[in-house]
C-alpha cells in the first residue's frame, strides 16, 4: 500500500541545504508565478484602463485576450521551445499569455461598471481625463480589477508546473520526476503543495483587497449582493374586521 504522505513527512526533503528540496522548489514556483503575473499586469492593466476609460478598441482587445485564453499552454510552451530553445523565455511567454486575458477583461469590466453619474460629477468638478480615471474610476473599479489579478495568479500558479517539462524547477519537478519513477507519494506531495500555494495566493489577494479597497465601496458591494427583504403581503380590502 502506498504511503501518500511519505514524501511530505520525510524531513530530508525539507532540508534547505539540499538542492531540489521542497523549500527550493517552492521558492522557484513562487518566483515563476510572481514574475509572470507582474509582466502580465504591466501589459494588461494599462490596456484595460485605456479601453475602459475611452471605450475604444474594446472589441479588438477583448477578442485578442480571448484568443490568448484559448491557446493550450503546453502547446504554446512546446512551440516557443522549438522557436527560441530552452530557457526562461518560453516559460514566461506561455504563462503571460495565460494571465493577460483575465486581468484585461476584469480591468475593462471594472472601469465600464463605474456609475456614470460619479464620472460626470468628477468632470463637473474640473478634473482632467487622467484625474477622472485614477481618482474616480479606478478606486471604484478596484474590486473587479483585483479579482482579475487573483484569477490570473491562481491560473499561473496551477500552470507553472509546466516549467518542469523544459528542465526548470518549481513544484512541477515533483510531478514530473515522481511520474518518471512511479513515486506516487512524490506526485501526491507536488499536487498538495501546488493546491496549498494557490490557496495561500488567493488568501493574500483577499487580504490585499480588504486593505486597499475603500470601506465605502466594500459596503456598497455588500449591499448590492444582499438579498432584498421580502415585502409584506398586501392587505385585501374587506378582510379586516
N, C-alpha and C positions, 0 to 999 in steps of 0.2 A: 504493500500500500504506500502511495506517495505521501510524503510529509510536505505539504504545500508551504508550510511556514518555515521549513528547514533553512532555506537560504536567507530569509529575512531575519531569523533569530540567531544566525551564526555571527558571533562577534567579529570574526576575522573579516567579514565582508563590509564592516563599518569602520575599518581602520583608515585614518587619514593618510598614513604613511604608505599605503598600498595603492599603486596605480590601478585604475579601473574599479576601485571600491565604490560602494553605493554613494557616499558623500561626493566623490569626484564626479560620478555620472550625474548626480542630481544637480550639482552646480553647473555642469555643462548644459544640461537640459534647460535650466532656468536662463542661462545666457542665450541660448538659441532662441528661446521664446521671447525674451525681452527685446533682443536686438531686432527680431523680425517685426514685433508689434510696434516698436518705436519707428522703424523705417516706414511701415505701413501707415502709421498715424501721420508722419511727416508728409506723406503723399496724399492720403485720403482726406484728412481734416481740412486743409486749405481748399481743396476742390469742392468738398461738400459744403463748406461755408459759403464759397463763392456762388455755386449754383443755387443754394438755398436762399441766399440773400437777393440775388438778381433774377432767379428763376429762368436763367438762360443756360442752355446746354444740358438741361436735366435729362432729357430723353437719351442723348448720346452717352453721357457719363454713367447713368444708371444701367443702361444696356451693356456697356463695356464692363461694368462691375459684375453684372450677372453672368456675362460670358466667362469672366475670370473665375467665378464661383463654380461654374460647371466643368472646368478643367480638372481632370484627375491629378491629384498632387503627385502621386508616384510616377505617373506617366510624364508629367512635366519635369520632374526631377531626372528621370532617365534621359529625356530629350536634352536637358541642359548639360548633363554629364557628357553626352555624345558630342555636343557642340563645343563646350569650353573645357571639358576634362574634369578630373576630380578636384574638389576644392570646396571652400565655404560658399562660393558664389552660387552654385546650383541649389544648395540647400536653402539659402536665404531667398533666392528668387522664387522657389516653389512655395515657401512659407509666406512671403509677402503677397504673392498672387492670391493666396488663400485668405489673407487677413484684410486686404484692401476693401473688398465688397461690403462686408458688414459695417465697417467704420464709415465708408462713404454713404451707404444707404441710411444709416441711423443719423448721421450728421445732417444730411439733406432733409430727412423727415423731421428732425428736431427743429430746424430753422423754419421750415414751412408750417409747422404746427403752432408757432408762436401766435398769440392773439394779435390780429392786425390792428386792433384799437390801441394796443400798447405801442406798437411800432409807429402809428400815426401820432400818438402823444409825444414820442421821442422826437419825431421830425418837427412837430409843432414847437418843441422846446428849443429848436435851433441846432440840434445835433447833426453833425456831418454823417455821411453814409457809413464810414468806418466806425464812428462812435455809436450809431444805431445798432450796428452789427455786434460790437463787442461789449457794449454797455446795456443793451436792451435784449437783443435776440439770443445771444449766446448764453447769458445767465439763465434765461427761461428754458432754453433747449438743452441744458446740461444733463438732465436725467436721461434723455434719449441718446445723447452723444456718448455718455459714459456706458450706457447699456450696449452700444455698438462696440466700444473698446473691450468691454467684458466678454462679449460674444466672440470677438476676434481672438482675444487672449486664450479662451478655452479651446477654440479650434486649433490654434497654433500649438498650444501645449500638448494636445492629444496627438497632433500630426507630426510634431518634431521628432518622433521616433524614427521617421524615415531617414534621418541623418545617419543612422547606423548602417543603412544599405550602401552608403558610399564610403564607409570606413571611418566615420566620425563617431564621437562618443554620445553621451546622453543616455537616458534610460532605455532607449531603443536597443542598446547593446545587450541588455539583459534579455530582451525578447529574441533578438536575432541569434545570439550565442546560445541561449537556452534551447531554442528550437533546433539548432545545429547539432547539439549534443544530447538531445532528448532529456534535458534537465528541466523538467516541468515546474519544479519548485522555483527555479530561476525565472522562468516565464511568468509564473504567478506573482513573484516579487516585482517584476517590472510592471505588470498590469496594475497591481495595487498601488505602487508608488506614483505612476502616472495619474491614476484617478485621484489620489490624495493631493498631489500637487495641483491638479486642476481645481479641486475644491478649495484649496488654500488661495489660489489666484482669485477665484470668484469671491471668496470672503473678503479678501483685500480690496477688490473692486467695490464691493458693497460698502465697506468702511470708508473708502475714498469718496464714494458718492454722498454718504451722510455728512462727511466733513466739508465738502466743497459746495454742495447744493444749498441754496438759501432755504432756511426753515419755512418761509412763506410758500415757496414753490413746492416743497415736500408736502406741506399740509394741504395745498391745493390739489396735488395729485392724489392724496389720500381721500379728500372729499369727493373727487371725481370717481374713484373706484368704489366708494362706499355705497351700498345699495340704498335707494330712496326708501323712507319709511312708508309702510302701507297706509293708504288713506282710509279713514273710517268709512263704513258703508253708508251710502246716502239714505237719509230718512225719508220714508214714503209718506206723503200727506194722508192723514186719516188713520195712521197706525197708532198715534199716541192717544191715550185716553184722558 
